[in-house]
């Protein structure tokens, strides 16, 4: 490693696009101590405080040196919270890498199961119970249709709870292979051309029936009041056309698996009183619009999408479940004419130097919220001021 020189601060993670001007953390900082007066539970507050501290001196950091040019830089630690707009990149890439070894050369469909808004109040007060029922009902619906064909189905389901304007809109995005495994472990397509899954109107009716039956069994006080509303309107199950290739399935997963309620890139302006953010109005064919909310209302809406502690938001079912994959997936892949891929160890991200753009950063020291060690502060004071380029 060459001699040390300039000292810079840099982000812990690489930026795939330009650094956003505004962040959710900026709104939290604007609210300050008022955050604790907004009626959030302890888990929501803990999450919001983590986002507020992410990549700041409050979480400590590390000192890195470039192995090429010797540049020394400070990076502050990430909060690693799954609701944080700044912490999802590495988690997403790691998860996708694991899924790439499990793909089959079969058609895949994108199926969306959506809950009606009459259940929003229940979602706010009993989120774990309601979202568990959503997962269970969606899978049992698909498997019921598969059973009619004598097939064991598979599904990967991802929970999203938000609409574009941060309203409550619970729904599941599901990856569903267009077929299943028969009792002999042989793959069979639902249709020879692979262009159709199941009738969505039939799926919707079965999904509603299964969900309402499970909800009824919970003996909720509000169930008799909302039962009529649950049955009088048709429920929405949407199935998109099959993906073009297994590669496009992976690309899709990358967009949906680790999304959060709003990205920092969508925040357009933060002033002393309000937040302005962009959204797509799907009731008007996805026209882009902007919404202005007070700081408190923006964070209130954001907090509605903080999931309960330890709640699993990505679930695998049928022949895509972990138990089945460990025992039989490789055999199925071989029967379908593809060589099973061995799972590679997670890729270790090696950050590049922001100075020379060539060398790799090597961590030479870590520090806590008290700040960098004294030897580093002394070194930074003794470094000559950079020469002007003009």
GIURWO-V10040 format. One record per residue. N is the residue number from 1. PSI is psi in whole degrees, 0 to 359 (none if undefined). Layout:
# GIURWO-V10040
n:N psi:PSI
n:N psi:PSI
This chain:
# GIURWO-V10040
n:1 psi:136
n:2 psi:173
n:3 psi:147
n:4 psi:148
n:5 psi:234
n:6 psi:152
n:7 psi:128
n:8 psi:161
n:9 psi:142
n:10 psi:160
n:11 psi:151
n:12 psi:325
n:13 psi:153
n:14 psi:148
n:15 psi:114
n:16 psi:342
n:17 psi:175
n:18 psi:145
n:19 psi:126
n:20 psi:146
n:21 psi:327
n:22 psi:156
n:23 psi:158
n:24 psi:324
n:25 psi:330
n:26 psi:322
n:27 psi:319
n:28 psi:321
n:29 psi:325
n:30 psi:321
n:31 psi:325
n:32 psi:227
n:33 psi:344
n:34 psi:341
n:35 psi:323
n:36 psi:353
n:37 psi:8
n:38 psi:5
n:39 psi:19
n:40 psi:152
n:41 psi:173
n:42 psi:325
n:43 psi:319
n:44 psi:317
n:45 psi:318
n:46 psi:319
n:47 psi:315
n:48 psi:322
n:49 psi:325
n:50 psi:316
n:51 psi:323
n:52 psi:325
n:53 psi:349
n:54 psi:128
n:55 psi:40
n:56 psi:171
n:57 psi:342
n:58 psi:335
n:59 psi:7
n:60 psi:189
n:61 psi:201
n:62 psi:155
n:63 psi:127
n:64 psi:148
n:65 psi:140
n:66 psi:132
n:67 psi:3
n:68 psi:303
n:69 psi:351
n:70 psi:3
n:71 psi:137
n:72 psi:136
n:73 psi:156
n:74 psi:134
n:75 psi:134
n:76 psi:151
n:77 psi:153
n:78 psi:156
n:79 psi:337
n:80 psi:18
n:81 psi:139
n:82 psi:350
n:83 psi:1
n:84 psi:129
n:85 psi:340
n:86 psi:359
n:87 psi:16
n:88 psi:343
n:89 psi:307
n:90 psi:321
n:91 psi:319
n:92 psi:313
n:93 psi:321
n:94 psi:316
n:95 psi:318
n:96 psi:319
n:97 psi:324
n:98 psi:323
n:99 psi:334
n:100 psi:332
n:101 psi:355
n:102 psi:1
n:103 psi:148
n:104 psi:153
n:105 psi:62
n:106 psi:164
n:107 psi:143
n:108 psi:142
n:109 psi:151
n:110 psi:114
n:111 psi:135
n:112 psi:124
n:113 psi:123
n:114 psi:138
n:115 psi:143
n:116 psi:154
n:117 psi:347
n:118 psi:343
n:119 psi:4
n:120 psi:321
n:121 psi:318
n:122 psi:322
n:123 psi:327
n:124 psi:322
n:125 psi:331
n:126 psi:60
n:127 psi:316
n:128 psi:313
n:129 psi:312
n:130 psi:317
n:131 psi:328
n:132 psi:317
n:133 psi:322
n:134 psi:311
n:135 psi:311
n:136 psi:316
n:137 psi:321
n:138 psi:314
n:139 psi:316
n:140 psi:328
n:141 psi:310
n:142 psi:317
n:143 psi:328
n:144 psi:319
n:145 psi:325
n:146 psi:322
n:147 psi:327
n:148 psi:338
n:149 psi:3
n:150 psi:31
n:151 psi:143
n:152 psi:121
n:153 psi:175
n:154 psi:153
n:155 psi:139
n:156 psi:124
n:157 psi:136
n:158 psi:126
n:159 psi:127
n:160 psi:140
n:161 psi:2
n:162 psi:157
n:163 psi:176
n:164 psi:332
n:165 psi:20
n:166 psi:12
n:167 psi:166
n:168 psi:123
n:169 psi:73
n:170 psi:130
n:171 psi:158
n:172 psi:130
n:173 psi:123
n:174 psi:138
n:175 psi:121
n:176 psi:116
n:177 psi:143
n:178 psi:51
n:179 psi:199
n:180 psi:185
n:181 psi:130
n:182 psi:184
n:183 psi:342
n:184 psi:3
n:185 psi:18
n:186 psi:137
n:187 psi:140
n:188 psi:129
n:189 psi:149
n:190 psi:324
n:191 psi:148
n:192 psi:326
n:193 psi:353
n:194 psi:20
n:195 psi:9
n:196 psi:140
n:197 psi:270
n:198 psi:158
n:199 psi:125
n:200 psi:329
n:201 psi:321
n:202 psi:319
n:203 psi:317
n:204 psi:317
n:205 psi:317
n:206 psi:320
n:207 psi:313
n:208 psi:315
n:209 psi:315
n:210 psi:318
n:211 psi:312
n:212 psi:324
n:213 psi:318
n:214 psi:320
n:215 psi:321
n:216 psi:322
n:217 psi:343
n:218 psi:351
n:219 psi:43
n:220 psi:142
n:221 psi:325
n:222 psi:352
n:223 psi:313
n:224 psi:330
n:225 psi:327
n:226 psi:355
n:227 psi:314
n:228 psi:316
n:229 psi:328
n:230 psi:330
n:231 psi:339
n:232 psi:341
n:233 psi:144
n:234 psi:142
n:235 psi:161
n:236 psi:118
n:237 psi:126
n:238 psi:130
n:239 psi:118
n:240 psi:168
n:241 psi:156
n:242 psi:153
n:243 psi:156
n:244 psi:329
n:245 psi:163
n:246 psi:326
n:247 psi:320
n:248 psi:334
n:249 psi:315
n:250 psi:318
n:251 psi:321
n:252 psi:314
n:253 psi:323
n:254 psi:330
n:255 psi:331
n:256 psi:332
n:257 psi:321
n:258 psi:29
n:259 psi:153
n:260 psi:179
n:261 psi:321
n:262 psi:140
n:263 psi:156
n:264 psi:332
n:265 psi:337
n:266 psi:348
n:267 psi:119
n:268 psi:330
n:269 psi:142
n:270 psi:122
n:271 psi:195
n:272 psi:337
n:273 psi:330
n:274 psi:168
n:275 psi:133
n:276 psi:127
n:277 psi:157
n:278 psi:153
n:279 psi:163
n:280 psi:130
n:281 psi:98
n:282 psi:348
n:283 psi:345
n:284 psi:48
n:285 psi:35
n:286 psi:23
n:287 psi:135
n:288 psi:131
n:289 psi:176
n:290 psi:145
n:291 psi:142
n:292 psi:124
n:293 psi:155
n:294 psi:161
n:295 psi:314
n:296 psi:318
n:297 psi:322
n:298 psi:312
n:299 psi:327
n:300 psi:315
n:301 psi:319
n:302 psi:318
n:303 psi:337
n:304 psi:339
n:305 psi:12
n:306 psi:116
n:307 psi:156
n:308 psi:156
n:309 psi:130
n:310 psi:12
n:311 psi:133
n:312 psi:115
n:313 psi:349
n:314 psi:120
n:315 psi:149
n:316 psi:136
n:317 psi:159
n:318 psi:225
n:319 psi:1
n:320 psi:5
n:321 psi:159
n:322 psi:321
n:323 psi:314
n:324 psi:320
n:325 psi:322
n:326 psi:327
n:327 psi:322
n:328 psi:348
n:329 psi:317
n:330 psi:322
n:331 psi:317
n:332 psi:318
n:333 psi:318
n:334 psi:321
n:335 psi:330
n:336 psi:6
n:337 psi:20
n:338 psi:148
n:339 psi:119
n:340 psi:138
n:341 psi:136
n:342 psi:141
n:343 psi:125
n:344 psi:152
n:345 psi:149
n:346 psi:138
n:347 psi:134
n:348 psi:119
n:349 psi:125
n:350 psi:101
n:351 psi:143
n:352 psi:154
n:353 psi:133
n:354 psi:351
n:355 psi:300
n:356 psi:346
n:357 psi:6
n:358 psi:310
n:359 psi:163
n:360 psi:147
n:361 psi:131
n:362 psi:126
n:363 psi:125
n:364 psi:347
n:365 psi:153
n:366 psi:160
n:367 psi:159
n:368 psi:197
n:369 psi:349
n:370 psi:347
n:371 psi:177
n:372 psi:155
n:373 psi:160
n:374 psi:325
n:375 psi:327
n:376 psi:319
n:377 psi:321
n:378 psi:319
n:379 psi:318
n:380 psi:329
n:381 psi:329
n:382 psi:351
n:383 psi:140
n:384 psi:149
n:385 psi:142
n:386 psi:142
n:387 psi:146
n:388 psi:144
n:389 psi:358
n:390 psi:none
